[in-house]
C-alpha cells in the first residue's frame, strides 16, 4: 500500500505569515500605546497623560522587540519595508521576496490599526466623535507641514541610524549579542531614535508601520488623514525610510564592516 506525499506548503507562506503577525503585534502595541496617551487625558493644562512621549518611545521600542521575538526565527523579522529593501541591496535577500514581504507587513499593520480602533471605539466616540483630530494615533504627520523636506530629513536620518545599528547588532563578524538579546538591542535602538528624532515627522522610520494604519484611517473616515484628506504627506514616511535604510546600511558596510576580520 502506498501513500501519497503530503501537499507542499504554498511558496513563502510561513515567512509571509510571520511578517504579517510580527508587524500585527508591533502595531497593536504601538498604536495602542499612542491611543492610551491621547484618549484618556482629563484636559488639565500641562497634563502628562499615561506617561506621555516617554511612554510612546519606550512602548514602540518594546513593541518592535516583541514583534522580532515572534517572527525572527521564520522570516528574519524584517517588519519594515526599509529593512527588506536594505537587506536585498546589501545582504543578498532575494528581490523576489521584497514585494510580498512589504505587502504582508502593510496588511498586518492595517489590521492591527483596525483592531486598536475597535478596542477603543467608545473612547474615540467620546473624545473625537467626528474623527477630526485623532488620525495621528495611527499614523504620522509633520510638525512643519509647509516644509516637507524637514520631515523627509528626519525620517531619513532616523532610519539610517536604525539600519546601521541593525546590521551592527546582527553582524556575526562584529560581536553580535546573540539571538536572545538581539531583539532587545534593536528595541533599544528604536527607543533612542524616537527620543532623538521623533519630533519632525512623528517617528515612523517604517513605511508599513505608517502607511498600513494611514490606509485604515482613510477607510474608516478619519479627517485629515494625509492620504485622501488634508495635506498629502503620506509619501514622506515612505521615501525617507527607504532612502535612510540604504544610506545607513552603506555607512555600516563601508565604514565598519569592511575593516572587520573574516574569521
N, C-alpha and C positions, 0 to 999 in steps of 0.2 A: 504494500500500500504506500503510495507516495503522497506527499503533502506539498501543496503549492506554497511558494515562498510568500512571506508576509508582504503586503504592499509597501512600497517605499514611501518615505515622507516627502511631501512637496519640497522642492528645492528651496533652501534657505528658510523654511518655515520656523524652525526653532530659534534662529538668530533674529528674525523679524519679530517674533513673539516676545523675545527677551528685550529687544529695543523698545517695543510698544509698552510692555509692562514696566520696564525700568523708567521710561520717561513719564508714564502714567503716575507712578508713585512719586517721582520727583516733583511733578506739577501739583499733585494732590497736596503734598506737604507745603510746597512753596506758595501756591495761591491761597491755600487755607490759612497760612500764617499771615499773609497780607490782609485777607478778609477779617481776621481777628483784630488786627491793628486799626483797620479803617471803620468797621461796622459797629464797634462796641464801646465807643467813647461816650462821655457824658456831656461833651460840649464845653467843658471848663477851659478857659483860655490858658494856653501853655501846657495843657494836659499831655502826658505821655501815655498812650493807650497800649496796654498789653506789651510793654517793653519797647514800643516804638521801632525806630530804624535799627536799633541794635538787635532786637528780636528778628527782624526781617533778614538781616545779613547772616546771623548765626543760623537761623532756620533754613535759609536757602542752602547754606553750606552743608548742613546735616541732611537736607533733602537729597542733595547730589550724592552724598556718601551712601545713603540708603538705596538709591537707585543703582549705584555701582555694585554694591553688595548683592543686590537681587539679580542683576543681568550679567555681571562681569564674566563668569565662567563660560557662558554660552556665546555671547555676542561680542565680548570685549567692552560692553557698556559704554558705547560712544555717547548716546543720549543727547547728541548735539550735532547738527549738520556740519558745524565748523570743525569738529573733531573728525568726522568721517572724511571730509574733503582733505584736511591736512594729512591724515594718515594715508589717503590714496596718493597724495603728492610725494610724501616723504618716507612712508613705511610700507609700500607695496600692498596696501589694502586694495583689493580688486575694485576697479572703477565700476564694474557691472553691479556691485553691491551698493554703491553710494546712493543712487536714487531710491531703491527700495528701503534702505535704512532711513533716509530722510522722511519718506512717506510714513513709515512706521512710527518714527519719533513724533512727527507732527500730528498724526492721528491720536497717539497716546496723550499728547498734550491737550488736544481739542476735547477729548472725552473727559479727561481729568478736570478741566475747567468747567465743563458741564456739570460734573458731579459736585464740585465745590459750590457752584451756584445753586444747585438743587438743595444741598445740605443747608445753605444759609438763606434760602428763599424768604422766610419770614423776616429775617434781618434786612435783606435788600428791600423788601416791601415797606418796612418801617423807616429805613434810613434814606432810601432813594427810590420812591415808587415809580418815578418816570424814567429810571435808568439813565439819568442825565449826567451823573458825576462819579460813577463807580467803575467805569471800564478799566481804570488804572489798577484795580485789584487783580486783573487778569493779564494785562499787557502793559507795555511801557510807552512813555511819552517824553518829549524833550522839555527840558527846563527853559530853553530859549527857542520857541518854535520858528522864529524868523531867522535863525542861524542853524540850519540843518547840519552844517559842517562840524559844529561844536559837538553834537551828539554822535556824528559819524566818527570823529576823532576819539571820543570817549569809548565808544564800543570797540573800535579798532585796538586801542591800547589795552583795554581790559581783556579782550580775547587773545591778544598776542601774549600777554602775561599768562593767561590760562593754559594755552597750548605749550608755551615754553616750559612751564612747570610740570605739566602732564608728561611731556617727553622726558624731562629730567627725572621725575619720580618713577617712571616705568622703564627707564633705560637699564638693561641688565649690565651695561658697562659702567654705570655711574652710581654704584652703591644704592640700589633700589631698596626701599624699606620693607619689601616683602608683600605678598598678596593680601595679607590680613590688614596691613597698615596702609597700603597704597590708597585705598578708597578714602580712608580718613584724611590722609595728606591732601588729596585732591579737594575734599570738602573744606579743609582749612584754607586752601588757596582761593576757593570761591568766596569764603568769608572775607578774607583780606582784600580781594578785588572789590567786593561790594562796599567795604568801608573806605577804600581809597578812590574808586572810580564808579560810584553809583549815582552821582547826582545829576549829571548832564543829560542822561537819557534812560534813567530807570533801571540800569543794572541787568540787562538781558544776557549779553555775551553768549547767546544761544538762539539761532533763528527759529528752531522748532518751539522752544520754550515761549517765544514771543508770538510767532505767527499762528500757531495752533489755537491758543486761547484768544488771540485777536479775532480769528475767524469765528470762534464761538460767540464773541461779543457782537459781531455783525449779525450772525444768525439769530441771536437772542433778542436783538433790538436795542442794544445799548447805544446811546447817543455819543457822538464824538469818539468813535472807536478807532479812528486813524486809518481805517481801511475803506469803508464805504461812506463814512460821515466824518465831517470835521477836517482837520489838517491831515493830508495824506502822508503820514510819517512811517508807514509800515515798512518801507524799504530800508530805513536806517539800521534797525537791529537785524537785518538780513545781510546787507552788504558789509557793514562794519565788522561783524564777527567772522565772516568768511575771509575777508582781507586780513584781519588781525590774526586769525589762526594760521594762515600761510606765512605771514611775516614772523610771528612768534616761533613757529617751527623752524623756519630758516635760521633765525637767530640762534636757536639752540644747536641745530646741527652744524652750522658753520662757525659758531663761536665757542662751543663747548665740546660737542661730541667728536669732532674730527681730531681732537687732541687726546681723547681718552684711549687707554690701552685696549687692545682687542682680545686679550686673554683674561 
